[in-house]
Each structure stands twice: as C-alpha cells, then as structure tokens.
C-alpha cells in the first residue's frame, strides 16, 4: 500500500470513528423530569380580584434540556401544579426566569454533556461532536467570545424551534399568558405570531410573551444592559425599544434582569402607562445573595447610587434597594414581580428568591430552597 493510500485510509478511519462517536448517546429520551417543587403560595387573597401574576422559580437540571419533549414536560409540571391549586385563570400571566430557554443549546446533543463536571467541559464536548457545523458557523461569528457566539449561532434554529414549540403549546394547553423567561438567539423577530431568527445577526438575550392562542404577542424584548459575562457575545438593545404589551390584565413591561437596575427602562414603561412590570432573572453562584454586593455589573452605576454600599450591603439587600422593589415607585405601575432561575447546571450555581411589589408595598414571600410557585392577585 502506498504512503498516499495509507494516509487517505487513516483519515477516512478517523472520520468514521468520529461519526460513530458523534452520533452515540443521542436520540433517546432521558428519564422523566422531576419538579423539585418545595411550595405553592397564594401570596394575597383573591377575594374579588380577577387578575394575577403567577411567578415560577423552576429548579432545572442540565438533563432537562436534552430534548424538547423533556423540557416541555418539565415546564408542564409547574403549570399543572398551579392549575390544580386553582391559580391559573383567564387573566393569569405566568412569569418564568431569565435563561430558561438558553440551555436548549443541549437539545438533541449527546446525553453525556449533562453529566460533565463543569460547563467548560460540556461545551468542549459539544464543539467536538459538531465540529463541522461549528467550523461553518465560526466564520459567521465576529463577537469577542467567538467560540461561545458560534455555539449559540450553530444551535439557533433548533433552539428557537424548541423554545417556540414548548411555550406555544403550553400557553394553549393551560389557556394563559406566558412571559417565557429568556433565551440567547441571533436577531429574533416575529411574523404572524411565530418566532424567526437571522443567523447572521447579533446575539441577544431575548424574551417573548405568548398568548393563549399559542402566538407570540408583539415584538421581542431584547436585553438593554448585558452583564460582564454576556458582553463578549451578547449585544444590547436601545432602551427606547423596550416594548409595552397591551394584555387583558393590564399594560405590561418586561425588563430582563439587569435592565431592572437602571432608571431608563422604568421611564419607558411609565411613558406607556405600564401597570405591570415583570422581571425574569438569573444569578449564578450558590449563596450569591448572601455575599457582599460588588456594585453594578456591565455598565456604570446610575446617578443616585450610593457607592458606599459596594461591599457593605449584601447582594440581596442591593436587589431590594436598586432593582424592582426600589425602582417601581418611579412609575405608576400597580404591581411588579421578579423571579430567578434555580437548579444544578454544571458548576454555575444559582441563587435568588422572588421579589414582589403590590400597590407600593413590598410583599413578604415564603422562600423556596428549590422550586416554588407564587401567585400575586391584583
């Protein structure tokens, strides 16, 4: 055998082995998801009140994202529990946390990714098992963190489809409005109530509100103030483009996590006479709320921030002072709620408990170590 034929044969063998390895461990359903639901609380009595925000703090595992069906089953566990507690009504808006859809980047991938010890190893395996697609998309990505941007761009179409299918079907099944947390997508847009993307466009941390007919209402909500960990691959939107939604329960503004820390989004909400403010959040790091606050993250602190609070007050105290509870009074909004993503996602950790304000007063909500559901009537 000539040296040339030997080299060609060796290359073909390597490709064959890679194809077998790449396709192994995909395509079968993982075990049934578990809710880890610690509590369901109707925070204030409904009496004659006909509207409510249903805040859900899901407890997510990496394996919950391995396929669309499992992800939808997981989300349905929480909605079904709320329905059985009679907390879903015709004028209910469900609020889910930031990044709830982002980890659909795992959907359809090797199940071993969910078992990795840390995110870096999981994403490295994701790249290797999709090396051809990754290479093609790499040249479409020009962000500072090109590798991360490439991963999200590579999986964008399937992520968008899985996300839309899940929340469209759930909104119809439970006959409610769903503020479906957020997901990283390239330049998402809506046509006739359905979700589309422009793969060549910039990546955004995006949120969407689904109606009971399964259609997306209005335009995407794109995060204005990405934090430091997002800035290398996520673009920010202009603050004046934050939409306000005319929902049956009231005009609604949705501020994605860090956006709730700045005065400008509240000004936009107030100009449109928003009555409801929803905030989906994700705070990484176990017990992060107990640690000293490190100051604003990703953009300069706005005027009025007491810089002496940095490393003096806790992260939890800062959320209460500078985010939704401390800023909703700048608007005429009647009610606001903030929920956090919790779970075990590799080595990322997570922390946070829901925050709620009604008629100018901050409500006391029972904490949940894992998953929880809270209903605010108004």
C-alpha positions in Angstrom: 0.0 0.0 0.0 1.4 3.4 -1.0 2.0 6.1 1.6 -0.7 8.2 0.0 -3.3 5.5 0.2 -2.3 4.8 3.8 -2.8 8.4 4.7 -6.2 8.6 3.0 -7.3 5.4 4.6 -6.2 6.7 8.0 -8.1 9.9 7.5 -11.2 8.0 6.5 -10.9 5.8 9.5 -10.6 8.8 11.8 -13.7 10.3 10.2 -15.6 7.1 10.5 -14.7 6.8 14.2 -15.7 10.4 14.8 -19.0 9.9 13.1 -19.8 6.9 15.3 -18.7 8.8 18.5 -20.5 11.9 17.5 -23.9 10.2 16.9 -23.6 7.9 20.0 -25.6 8.9 23.1 -28.2 10.9 21.3 -31.8 10.4 20.2 -33.3 8.6 23.2 -35.5 10.1 25.8 -33.9 10.8 29.2 -35.7 9.8 32.4 -38.9 11.7 33.3 -38.1 15.1 34.7 -38.7 16.0 38.4 -40.2 19.3 39.6 -38.4 19.6 43.0 -41.4 21.7 44.0 -41.0 23.0 47.6 -44.0 25.3 47.8 -47.0 26.8 46.2 -48.2 30.1 47.7 -51.1 32.4 47.0 -49.5 35.4 48.5 -52.6 37.6 48.9 -56.2 36.5 48.9 -58.0 36.8 45.6 -61.4 38.0 47.1 -62.9 39.8 44.2 -59.6 40.3 42.3 -59.7 38.8 38.8 -56.0 39.1 37.7 -52.8 37.5 38.9 -49.1 37.1 38.2 -48.0 33.5 38.6 -44.3 33.6 39.3 -42.5 30.3 38.8 -39.0 29.5 40.1 -38.1 26.3 38.4 -35.3 24.0 39.6 -33.6 22.9 36.4 -31.0 20.2 35.7 -28.9 20.0 32.6 -30.6 16.8 31.6 -33.9 18.6 31.4 -32.7 20.3 28.2 -31.6 17.2 26.3 -34.7 17.2 24.1 -37.7 19.4 23.5 -40.2 16.9 24.8 -38.5 16.6 28.2 -38.1 20.3 28.5 -41.8 20.8 27.8 -42.7 18.1 30.3 -40.6 19.8 33.0 -42.3 23.2 32.4 -45.7 21.5 32.4 -45.1 20.0 35.8 -45.1 23.5 37.3 -48.1 24.8 35.3 -50.1 21.7 36.2 -49.3 22.1 39.9 -50.6 25.7 39.7 -53.7 24.7 37.8 -54.5 22.1 40.4 -54.2 24.8 43.0 -56.6 26.9 41.0 -54.0 29.6 40.4 -54.4 29.8 36.6 -57.3 31.9 35.5 -58.3 33.6 32.2 -56.4 36.7 33.3 -53.2 35.0 34.5 -49.8 35.9 33.3 -47.1 33.3 34.1 -43.6 34.7 34.7 -40.6 32.4 34.1 -36.9 33.3 34.8 -34.1 34.6 32.6 -32.1 32.0 30.6 -34.9 29.3 31.0 -34.5 28.7 27.2 -30.8 29.3 26.8 -29.7 25.8 27.8 -31.8 24.3 25.0 -28.4 24.5 23.3 -28.1 21.0 24.7 -31.2 19.7 22.8 -30.5 16.8 20.5 -27.0 16.5 21.8 -25.0 13.7 23.4 -26.5 12.9 26.8 -23.0 12.8 28.3 -23.0 16.6 28.1 -25.4 16.8 31.0 -23.1 14.7 33.2 -20.0 16.8 32.8 -18.5 18.3 35.9 -18.3 21.8 34.6 -19.7 24.0 31.8 -16.3 24.3 30.0 -16.0 20.5 29.6 -19.6 20.2 28.4 -19.2 22.9 25.8 -15.9 21.4 24.6 -17.6 18.1 24.0 -20.5 19.9 22.3 -17.9 21.6 19.9 -16.1 18.3 19.2 -19.3 16.4 18.5 -20.4 19.1 16.0 -17.0 20.1 14.7 -18.2 20.5 11.0 -21.2 22.7 11.9 -19.1 24.6 14.4 -16.4 25.4 11.8 -19.0 26.6 9.3 -20.7 28.9 11.9 -17.4 30.1 13.3 -16.8 32.3 10.2 -20.2 33.9 10.7 -19.4 34.9 14.3 -17.3 38.0 15.0 -18.0 38.6 18.6 -15.2 38.9 21.2 -16.0 35.5 22.6 -16.2 33.9 19.2 -16.4 30.3 20.4 -19.5 30.9 22.6 -21.2 33.0 19.9 -20.5 30.2 17.4 -22.2 27.6 19.7 -25.3 29.7 20.0 -25.4 30.6 16.4 -24.9 26.9 15.4 -27.8 25.8 17.5 -30.0 28.8 17.0 -32.6 27.3 14.6 -33.3 24.2 16.7 -33.2 26.3 20.0 -35.8 28.8 18.6 -38.0 26.0 17.3 -37.9 24.0 20.6 -38.5 27.2 22.7 -41.4 28.3 20.5 -43.0 24.8 20.3 -42.8 24.4 24.1 -44.3 27.7 25.2 -46.8 27.9 22.3 -48.2 24.5 23.2 -48.2 25.2 27.0 -49.9 28.6 26.6 -52.7 26.8 24.6 -52.9 23.8 26.9 -53.2 25.9 30.1 -55.1 28.8 28.4 -52.9 31.5 29.9 -50.3 34.2 29.0 -46.7 33.2 29.5 -43.8 35.6 29.8 -41.3 32.9 28.8 -38.1 33.9 30.6 -35.3 34.4 28.1 -33.2 32.7 25.5 -30.0 33.6 23.6 -30.8 34.0 19.9 -29.4 35.8 16.9 -31.6 38.8 15.9 -35.0 37.2 16.7 -38.1 38.6 15.0 -41.8 37.8 15.0 -44.0 37.3 11.9 -47.7 36.4 12.4 -47.1 35.4 16.0 -44.3 33.0 15.2 -40.6 33.1 16.1 -37.8 33.5 13.5 -34.1 34.3 13.6 -31.5 35.9 11.4 -28.4 33.7 12.0 -26.1 36.3 10.7 -27.4 39.0 13.1 -26.1 39.8 16.5 -26.9 37.6 19.5 -29.4 39.0 22.0 -30.8 37.9 25.4 -34.4 37.8 24.3 -37.8 37.3 25.9 -41.2 36.8 24.5 -44.8 36.8 25.7 -47.1 34.0 24.5 -50.9 34.3 24.3 -53.5 31.6 25.0 -53.7 31.0 21.2 -50.1 29.9 21.2 -48.9 33.0 19.3 -46.2 35.4 20.4 -47.7 38.8 21.2 -46.0 41.9 19.9 -42.2 42.2 19.4 -39.3 40.5 21.2 -38.0 42.1 24.4 -34.2 42.4 24.0 -32.0 43.0 27.0 -30.6 46.5 27.1 -27.8 46.1 29.7 -25.9 42.8 29.2 -23.7 42.0 32.2 -20.0 41.4 32.1 -20.2 37.7 31.4 -22.6 38.4 28.5 -20.9 41.4 26.9 -18.3 39.3 25.0 -21.0 37.6 22.9 -24.4 39.4 23.5 -25.4 42.7 22.1 -27.6 45.2 23.9 -30.7 46.9 22.6 -31.6 50.6 22.7 -33.6 51.3 25.8 -36.4 53.1 23.9 -37.1 49.9 22.1 -38.4 48.1 25.2 -42.0 47.3 24.3 -45.0 47.6 26.5 -47.7 45.0 25.9 -51.4 45.6 25.9 -52.5 42.4 27.8 -56.0 41.8 29.1 -54.7 42.0 32.7 -53.1 45.4 32.0 -50.3 47.2 30.1 -47.2 45.2 30.8 -43.5 45.9 30.7 -40.9 43.2 30.8 -37.4 44.1 32.0 -34.7 41.3 31.6 -32.7 41.0 34.8 -30.1 43.8 34.9 -32.4 46.1 33.0 -34.4 46.4 36.2 -31.4 48.0 37.9 -31.5 51.2 35.8 -33.9 54.1 35.7 -34.3 54.4 32.0 -36.4 51.2 31.4 -38.8 52.3 34.1 -39.1 55.7 32.3 -40.0 53.9 29.1 -42.6 51.8 30.9 -44.1 54.8 32.6 -44.4 56.7 29.3 -46.5 53.9 28.0 -48.5 53.8 31.3 -47.5 50.3 32.2 -49.5 48.8 35.1 -47.5 45.6 35.4 -43.7 45.1 35.5 -42.2 41.7 35.1 -38.6 40.8 35.7 -37.0 37.4 34.8 -33.6 36.9 36.4 -30.7 34.5 36.7 -28.0 35.0 39.3 -25.1 32.5 39.1 -23.2 31.2 42.1 -24.6 29.3 45.1 -25.4 31.6 48.1 -24.6 34.6 46.0 -27.3 36.7 47.6 -25.5 36.4 51.0 -22.2 37.8 49.7 -21.2 41.4 49.7 -22.6 43.4 46.8 -19.8 44.1 44.2 -21.6 47.1 42.6 -23.1 47.5 39.1 -22.2 44.8 36.6 -21.7 45.6 32.9 -22.5 49.3 32.9 -21.8 52.4 35.1 -23.8 52.9 38.2 -26.7 55.3 37.6 -26.9 58.7 39.3 -28.3 58.2 42.8 -26.4 55.0 43.6 -24.7 55.1 47.0 -21.2 53.9 46.1 -20.6 53.3 49.8 -23.0 50.4 49.6 -20.4 48.4 47.5 -19.0 45.6 49.6 -21.0 46.9 52.5 -24.5 45.6 51.9 -25.4 42.1 50.7 -26.3 41.2 47.1 -29.9 40.5 48.4 -30.1 44.0 50.0 -28.8 45.5 46.8 -31.5 43.7 44.7 -34.1 45.1 47.1 -32.7 48.6 47.1 -31.6 49.1 43.4 -33.7 46.7 41.4 -37.5 46.2 41.1 -38.6 46.9 44.7 -36.5 50.1 44.9 -37.4 51.5 41.4 -41.0 50.5 40.7 -42.1 53.6 42.6 -40.6 55.7 39.8 -43.6 54.5 37.7 -47.4 54.4 38.1 -47.2 50.6 37.9 -49.5 48.9 40.3 -47.7 45.5 40.6 -44.3 44.0 39.8 -42.7 40.6 40.2 -39.1 39.3 39.8 -38.3 35.5 39.7 -35.0 33.7 39.5 -33.7 30.5 37.8 -32.5 27.9 40.2 -31.1 24.4 39.7 -27.9 22.4 39.2 -26.3 23.4 35.9 -22.8 22.0 35.9 -20.6 24.3 38.1 -22.5 27.5 37.6 -24.5 27.5 40.8 -27.6 29.7 41.2 -29.3 31.8 43.9 -32.3 34.1 44.3 -35.8 34.3 45.7 -38.8 36.0 44.2 -39.5 39.7 44.8 -42.9 41.3 44.5 -44.5 44.7 45.0 -48.2 45.5 45.1 -49.7 49.0 45.4 -46.5 50.5 46.6 -45.8 47.8 49.3 -43.2 45.0 49.0 -44.8 41.7 49.7 -43.3 39.0 52.0 -43.0 35.8 50.1 -42.1 32.4 51.6 -38.7 31.3 50.3 -38.1 28.0 48.4 -34.8 26.2 48.5 -35.5 24.6 45.1 -38.6 25.2 43.0 -41.5 27.4 44.0 -44.7 28.9 42.7 -46.2 32.2 43.9 -49.4 33.9 42.9 -49.9 37.7 43.3 -53.6 38.8 42.9 -54.4 42.3 41.9 
